Amino acid sequence: MLPIRKGKEICFIDWGNRNEKLRLPKTGWARLESLLEKKWDHLKPKVVL
């Protein structure tokens, strides 16, 4: 679980792929190059603190 701030609230979300049908790694990591090349944009990623 990953704690994130949504407005004034702290929420916990699953970190990484939890959908068995998606062909993605189970980890929450991605290579910087793939992020810069926008290879993940179709999944609508969001920056979290």
C-alpha positions in Angstrom: 0.0 0.0 0.0 1.1 3.5 -0.8 0.0 6.5 1.3 -0.9 9.5 -0.8 -2.4 12.9 0.0 -5.7 13.8 -1.8 -6.4 17.4 -0.8 -6.3 17.4 3.0 -6.9 13.7 3.3 -4.3 10.8 3.4 -5.4 7.7 1.5 -3.9 4.3 0.9 -3.8 2.8 -2.6 -2.5 -0.4 -4.0 1.0 0.0 -5.4 1.8 -1.7 -8.7 -0.2 -3.9 -10.9 -2.9 -5.9 -9.2 -4.9 -6.9 -12.3 -4.0 -10.4 -13.5 -5.3 -9.7 -17.0 -2.8 -6.8 -17.7 0.6 -7.8 -19.0 2.5 -5.5 -16.6 5.0 -6.2 -13.9 3.7 -6.7 -10.3 6.0 -4.1 -9.0 5.3 -0.3 -8.8 8.5 0.5 -10.7 8.9 1.8 -14.2 12.1 2.8 -16.1 12.5 6.6 -16.3 13.1 6.3 -20.1 9.7 4.7 -20.6 8.0 7.5 -18.6 9.8 10.2 -20.6 8.7 8.4 -23.8 5.1 8.5 -22.5 4.7 4.7 -22.8 2.5 4.7 -19.8 0.2 7.5 -20.8 -2.6 5.2 -21.9 -3.0 4.1 -18.2 -3.5 7.8 -17.2 -0.8 7.8 -14.5 -0.9 10.6 -11.8 2.0 12.1 -9.9 1.6 11.5 -6.1 3.5 12.8 -3.1 
